[in-house]
Amino acid sequence: MSKNRMGFIGRAFAVLSAATAAAAAVEGNRRPHARDLRTLGIDPASFPDTRRG
């Protein structure tokens, strides 16, 4: 497998993992980790606080 394909697979896995973690945090009324938000291309400072109504 080429190095480029391995990088793509690793990046795809990281994005899927971050999306899963962020979704679980939001469903549990918690704020997702900043690392997960950055992986998804979301600025952590602009992410709304999920505990507010």
VMD Tcl script that builds the backbone (N, CA, C; Angstrom):
set m [mol new atoms 159]
animate dup $m
set s [atomselect $m all]
$s set {name element resname resid chain x y z} {
  {N N MET 1 A 0.854 -1.168 0.000}
  {CA C MET 1 A 0.000 0.000 0.000}
  {C C MET 1 A 0.903 1.236 0.000}
  {N N SER 2 A 0.560 2.230 -0.763}
  {CA C SER 2 A 1.400 3.423 -0.863}
  {C C SER 2 A 1.294 4.274 0.397}
  {N N LYS 3 A 2.313 5.100 0.587}
  {CA C LYS 3 A 2.358 5.971 1.751}
  {C C LYS 3 A 1.189 6.960 1.743}
  {N N ASN 4 A 0.827 7.433 0.550}
  {CA C ASN 4 A -0.278 8.377 0.414}
  {C C ASN 4 A -1.602 7.736 0.845}
  {N N ARG 5 A -1.814 6.505 0.449}
  {CA C ARG 5 A -3.057 5.808 0.817}
  {C C ARG 5 A -3.107 5.560 2.320}
  {N N MET 6 A -1.979 5.222 2.918}
  {CA C MET 6 A -1.951 4.999 4.369}
  {C C MET 6 A -2.277 6.295 5.108}
  {N N GLY 7 A -1.781 7.439 4.603}
  {CA C GLY 7 A -2.094 8.724 5.221}
  {C C GLY 7 A -3.576 9.038 5.126}
  {N N PHE 8 A -4.173 8.713 3.984}
  {CA C PHE 8 A -5.603 8.939 3.798}
  {C C PHE 8 A -6.413 8.080 4.760}
  {N N ILE 9 A -6.041 6.832 4.896}
  {CA C ILE 9 A -6.776 5.921 5.787}
  {C C ILE 9 A -6.643 6.383 7.238}
  {N N GLY 10 A -5.452 6.803 7.627}
  {CA C GLY 10 A -5.251 7.295 8.988}
  {C C GLY 10 A -6.065 8.546 9.265}
  {N N ARG 11 A -6.092 9.449 8.289}
  {CA C ARG 11 A -6.862 10.694 8.445}
  {C C ARG 11 A -8.365 10.390 8.501}
  {N N ALA 12 A -8.818 9.480 7.646}
  {CA C ALA 12 A -10.236 9.108 7.648}
  {C C ALA 12 A -10.628 8.495 8.994}
  {N N PHE 13 A -9.768 7.652 9.535}
  {CA C PHE 13 A -10.038 7.038 10.830}
  {C C PHE 13 A -10.095 8.105 11.928}
  {N N ALA 14 A -9.175 9.082 11.881}
  {CA C ALA 14 A -9.156 10.145 12.882}
  {C C ALA 14 A -10.435 10.978 12.824}
  {N N VAL 15 A -10.898 11.287 11.617}
  {CA C VAL 15 A -12.120 12.081 11.464}
  {C C VAL 15 A -13.334 11.302 11.968}
  {N N LEU 16 A -13.431 10.036 11.626}
  {CA C LEU 16 A -14.560 9.229 12.092}
  {C C LEU 16 A -14.556 9.091 13.614}
  {N N SER 17 A -13.377 8.912 14.190}
  {CA C SER 17 A -13.275 8.800 15.648}
  {C C SER 17 A -13.673 10.103 16.329}
  {N N ALA 18 A -13.205 11.226 15.780}
  {CA C ALA 18 A -13.543 12.527 16.361}
  {C C ALA 18 A -15.034 12.801 16.250}
  {N N ALA 19 A -15.630 12.440 15.118}
  {CA C ALA 19 A -17.069 12.652 14.941}
  {C C ALA 19 A -17.870 11.817 15.928}
  {N N THR 20 A -17.460 10.595 16.140}
  {CA C THR 20 A -18.138 9.717 17.093}
  {C C THR 20 A -18.022 10.266 18.512}
  {N N ALA 21 A -16.823 10.699 18.876}
  {CA C ALA 21 A -16.604 11.229 20.221}
  {C C ALA 21 A -17.387 12.526 20.435}
  {N N ALA 22 A -17.383 13.402 19.450}
  {CA C ALA 22 A -18.111 14.662 19.578}
  {C C ALA 22 A -19.617 14.425 19.666}
  {N N ALA 23 A -20.130 13.520 18.861}
  {CA C ALA 23 A -21.563 13.221 18.891}
  {C C ALA 23 A -21.966 12.631 20.247}
  {N N ALA 24 A -21.144 11.749 20.784}
  {CA C ALA 24 A -21.443 11.155 22.086}
  {C C ALA 24 A -21.424 12.213 23.184}
  {N N ALA 25 A -20.484 13.158 23.094}
  {CA C ALA 25 A -20.419 14.224 24.091}
  {C C ALA 25 A -21.662 15.098 24.026}
  {N N VAL 26 A -22.080 15.477 22.836}
  {CA C VAL 26 A -23.263 16.328 22.688}
  {C C VAL 26 A -24.513 15.599 23.172}
  {N N GLU 27 A -24.629 14.329 22.828}
  {CA C GLU 27 A -25.795 13.562 23.295}
  {C C GLU 27 A -25.810 13.435 24.810}
  {N N GLY 28 A -24.626 13.410 25.424}
  {CA C GLY 28 A -24.532 13.319 26.883}
  {C C GLY 28 A -24.523 14.681 27.555}
  {N N ASN 29 A -24.906 15.734 26.808}
  {CA C ASN 29 A -24.935 17.110 27.324}
  {C C ASN 29 A -23.580 17.542 27.873}
  {N N ARG 30 A -22.510 17.133 27.190}
  {CA C ARG 30 A -21.161 17.547 27.548}
  {C C ARG 30 A -20.548 18.275 26.365}
  {N N ARG 31 A -19.539 19.057 26.630}
  {CA C ARG 31 A -18.827 19.767 25.571}
  {C C ARG 31 A -17.782 18.809 24.987}
  {N N PRO 32 A -17.727 18.678 23.680}
  {CA C PRO 32 A -16.707 17.825 23.059}
  {C C PRO 32 A -15.304 18.375 23.325}
  {N N HIS 33 A -14.312 17.499 23.315}
  {CA C HIS 33 A -12.926 17.917 23.482}
  {C C HIS 33 A -12.523 18.830 22.333}
  {N N ALA 34 A -11.728 19.831 22.646}
  {CA C ALA 34 A -11.257 20.775 21.629}
  {C C ALA 34 A -10.502 20.047 20.522}
  {N N ARG 35 A -9.756 19.022 20.872}
  {CA C ARG 35 A -8.997 18.239 19.883}
  {C C ARG 35 A -9.926 17.617 18.855}
  {N N ASP 36 A -11.048 17.072 19.313}
  {CA C ASP 36 A -12.004 16.458 18.388}
  {C C ASP 36 A -12.641 17.509 17.483}
  {N N LEU 37 A -12.966 18.654 18.044}
  {CA C LEU 37 A -13.563 19.719 17.238}
  {C C LEU 37 A -12.581 20.211 16.174}
  {N N ARG 38 A -11.307 20.396 16.559}
  {CA C ARG 38 A -10.307 20.843 15.584}
  {C C ARG 38 A -10.115 19.808 14.485}
  {N N THR 39 A -10.150 18.526 14.824}
  {CA C THR 39 A -10.024 17.464 13.819}
  {C C THR 39 A -11.159 17.552 12.808}
  {N N LEU 40 A -12.330 17.958 13.264}
  {CA C LEU 40 A -13.492 18.079 12.392}
  {C C LEU 40 A -13.552 19.423 11.678}
  {N N GLY 41 A -12.592 20.296 11.934}
  {CA C GLY 41 A -12.565 21.595 11.279}
  {C C GLY 41 A -13.460 22.627 11.939}
  {N N ILE 42 A -13.777 22.416 13.211}
  {CA C ILE 42 A -14.642 23.327 13.957}
  {C C ILE 42 A -13.784 24.095 14.963}
  {N N ASP 43 A -13.948 25.409 15.003}
  {CA C ASP 43 A -13.229 26.226 15.968}
  {C C ASP 43 A -13.843 25.983 17.344}
  {N N PRO 44 A -13.063 25.463 18.305}
  {CA C PRO 44 A -13.626 25.181 19.631}
  {C C PRO 44 A -14.229 26.407 20.313}
  {N N ALA 45 A -13.682 27.592 20.049}
  {CA C ALA 45 A -14.205 28.803 20.690}
  {C C ALA 45 A -15.592 29.165 20.168}
  {N N SER 46 A -15.909 28.762 18.956}
  {CA C SER 46 A -17.216 29.106 18.385}
  {C C SER 46 A -18.265 28.008 18.603}
  {N N PHE 47 A -17.867 26.894 19.207}
  {CA C PHE 47 A -18.823 25.815 19.462}
  {C C PHE 47 A -19.715 26.203 20.622}
  {N N PRO 48 A -21.020 26.109 20.473}
  {CA C PRO 48 A -21.922 26.536 21.555}
  {C C PRO 48 A -21.813 25.619 22.782}
  {N N ASP 49 A -22.079 26.198 23.919}
  {CA C ASP 49 A -22.103 25.430 25.167}
  {C C ASP 49 A -23.373 24.594 25.169}
  {N N THR 50 A -23.240 23.282 25.226}
  {CA C THR 50 A -24.399 22.389 25.115}
  {C C THR 50 A -25.241 22.364 26.383}
  {N N ARG 51 A -24.745 22.921 27.470}
  {CA C ARG 51 A -25.522 22.884 28.708}
  {C C ARG 51 A -26.552 23.995 28.788}
  {N N ARG 52 A -26.395 25.018 27.951}
  {CA C ARG 52 A -27.377 26.092 27.941}
  {C C ARG 52 A -28.622 25.641 27.198}
  {N N GLY 53 A -29.765 26.097 27.626}
  {CA C GLY 53 A -31.031 25.718 27.038}
  {C C GLY 53 A -31.174 26.201 25.669}
}
mol reanalyze $m
mol bondsrecalc $m
mol representation Tube
mol addrep $m
